[in-house]
Amino acid sequence: MPAKRKRTVSILLIAAVLYFSLLFAGQYWRSLQLRRALAELQAEIQIVKAQNESMSKEIERLHSPAYIEQKAREDLGMVRSGELLFYFQDRDKPSAQLP
């Protein structure tokens, strides 16, 4: 085999190896990015599942008349007819902050 032909084959072989190496490196980098994105999405899914579970439990509690009454008393300051509601002012808080 002539030296010129050997040199051409060697150059083509080196070029092919470099091309496939760069192609593989690009695919490897993309694979790493996709794995990171997948891990982030899986973590987000777990957070949303926990929130969904919490909301489902809240919905179940909202079907209870006792819980509805508790929330109305605590959050809205509501009282039953005939009951008196007393507000005690903290010495640290000005009276304008009372509900």
N, C-alpha and C positions, 0 to 999 in steps of 0.2 A: 504494500500500500504506500503510495507516495506521501511524502511528508506534508505537502500542502493539503491533501485530502484528510490526513490524520488531524491536522490542526483545525480544519473546518468542522470535522466531526466533534472534536473536543470542545470547540467554542459553542457549537449547537447543544451539546450535552450539558455544558455548564449553564448556558442560557435557559435550557429547559428545567434544570434543577433549581436555578434561582427563581424562575417563574412559579414553579409549583411550591417552592418554599414561601414565597411572598403570598401566594394564594392561600396556603395553609395557615400562615400567620394571621392573615386577615380574617379567615373563618374562625380561628381560635379566639381572636380578640372579640369578634361578634358573639361567639358562644359565651364568653365570660360576661359580656354586657347583658345578654339575655338571662343568664343565671342570676345575676344581681337583680334584674328587674323582676324575675319570677319570685325571688326571695322577698322583695319588697311588697309585691302584690299578695303573697301568701300571708305576710304579717298584717297587711291591711285587711285581708279577709277575716283573719282571726279577731281583729278589733271590731269589725262590723258585726261578726257573729255574736260577740260578747254584748255589743250594744243592742242587737236584735233580741237576745235572750233577756236582757234587762227590761226592754220595752214590753216584751211579751208578759213578763211577770207583773209589770205595772198595769197592763191591761187586765190581767186576771184580778189584781187587787181592786181595780176600779169597778168591778162588778159587785164588790162587797159594800153594802150600805154603811157598815161601820167605818170602812176606810174612807169612803166619800165624806162622811161626817167628820172624821179626823182631819182630813185635808181642808175641809171648809173651815173648821175651827182654827187650825194652825196657820194656814196660808191666807185666809180671807178675814179672819177675826170674827166669824159668824157665831151666833149663840142661838140657843133655842128660845122660844117665847117664854117669858117669865124668868129667864136667867139674867143675871147681871154680869157684866164684864168689867173687870178692873184692870187698868193699866198702871204699872208702877214705873215711875220715872227713875232712871239711873242718875246718879249725881254727876256722872261724867258726860251724859248726853243732854243736849239742849232740848227743851220741850217741843220744838218745831219738828223733830224727827219722829214723833209718835204717829202711828197710823191714824 
